[in-house]
């Protein structure tokens, strides 16, 4: 009896007894939106394509900055990040080395 009372107390006061049975069931489970947009990190890595030169490679490196406001536009990589409003770029090893010069 005590367990039922505790379970009932977890249900908001606005839920009636019929809805209460559904409230604890899997029917009320939240459907989460899947974030798989074209600019998502996973999709950019799966493409295996450098975002600067377009080279197809199995070895991509992520170039990133902490804050977008830290970008000054001093090179093509920063200009691209500013234009795309992203803090990261998927780069081939050659472009990654150029970005860190």
N, C-alpha and C positions, 0 to 999 in steps of 0.2 A: 504494500500500500504506500509506503514511504517513497519507494522508487517511482511509482506512478505520479505522486504528488510533485516530486522534483522534476520529472520530465514535463509535467503540465506547466510548471512555473517557468520553464524555458520558452514556452510558446507565448508570443505577444498577446496582450489583453484583447486586441481587436479581432482575433481569430476565433470563430465560433466552433462548436464541437464537431460539426461535419467537416469543416475545413481543417481542423486540428489533426484528424486522421491522415489527411493528404499532406499536411505540413511536414510530417516526419518521414514521408515516403520518398521514393526515388523519383516520383513524378514531378516533384518540386525542385529537382536538381537544376542548377544553373547551367545554361548552355553558354560556354565561353566562346568568344569570337576568336578565330584563328588569325593571327597576324602574320600573313605571308605575302606582304606587298613586294613589288619589284625592287624596292630599295632596301629590303631586309637583309641583314647580315648573312643569314643562311643561304638565301638565293644568290647573293653576290659571290659567296665562296663556292657554291655548287656550279656556277657558270664557268669557273676556271679561266676567266678572262680578265686581263689587266684593265683597270678602268681608265688608264691614261693612254697607253699605246695600243691596246686591243690584242696583245699577244695571248694566245691560248697556252696555258702552262698548268702542270699539276701542282706546282709549288707557288702558292700565293702568300704574300705577307700583308698584314694589316698595318697601315700607317695611320696613326691617330693622334689627336691632340686632346687636352683636358677640357678646354672651353673654346667655343667658336669665337668668342670675343678676343681670344689670344692670337687669332690669325691676322696677319698684317698684309697679305697679298704679295709677299716678297718673291715668290716663285710660282710656277705653273700649278704645283700641287695644292698650295694654299688657295690660289684663285679658284681652282676646281672645287675645293671643299667649301669655299664661301658661296659659290654659285649654286651648289647642290644643297647647301645648308646642312652638311653632315660633318661629323667629327672624325670620320674614318674613310679610308680608301683601300680597296683591295688592289695590291700592286704585284707585278712580277718582280723577281729579284733585282733586275737591272734598274727598274724605276724606283724600287725601294732604296737602293743604294744612292741614286740621284737625289731622292727626297731628303736623305740624311747627310748630304754634303754641306 
